[in-house]
Amino acid sequence: MNYWLFKSEPDEYSLNDLKQQPGHTGRWDGIRNYQARNFLRDAVNEGDGVLFYHSSCKVPAVVGTARIARSAYPDPAQFNPESKYFDPKANAENPRWFCVDIQWQSEFIKPVPLTEIKQNPALEEMVLVKQGRLSIQPVTAKEWALLLKLGGAS
């Protein structure tokens, strides 16, 4: 099992939005960064753990967890000319962009803000600290366990 951190702007798609979906499951789509796409396509697997991170908000923070409910498949938005994620270079035989389905698991009792993460020596090597703009990033098992503890999860 692998662990990941997925970033989303809460006014676009929040942890609560995911929880409101049927079966608490939603499509994680619209990824248009090649490194993040490669993680989705090549490394993210069904059953993997996800830290849900709210970004571009007053207090960016890890706010809860999800799990991968379905491994990578072509992002249908890339084929839809009316979508803001349309890609005219993509086609069904050669998709460029991928998405996964994620399922809500928990909301932290206490969100773990980026400022706290950056101040914690045990988290100084986290991709979030080193390469903060990446929307999908790996998390080590130790980072996962510590963030669950900091967030008040069991």
Order of alpha helices (4+ residues) and beta strands (2+ residues): beta-alpha-beta-alpha-beta-beta-beta-alpha-alpha-beta-alpha
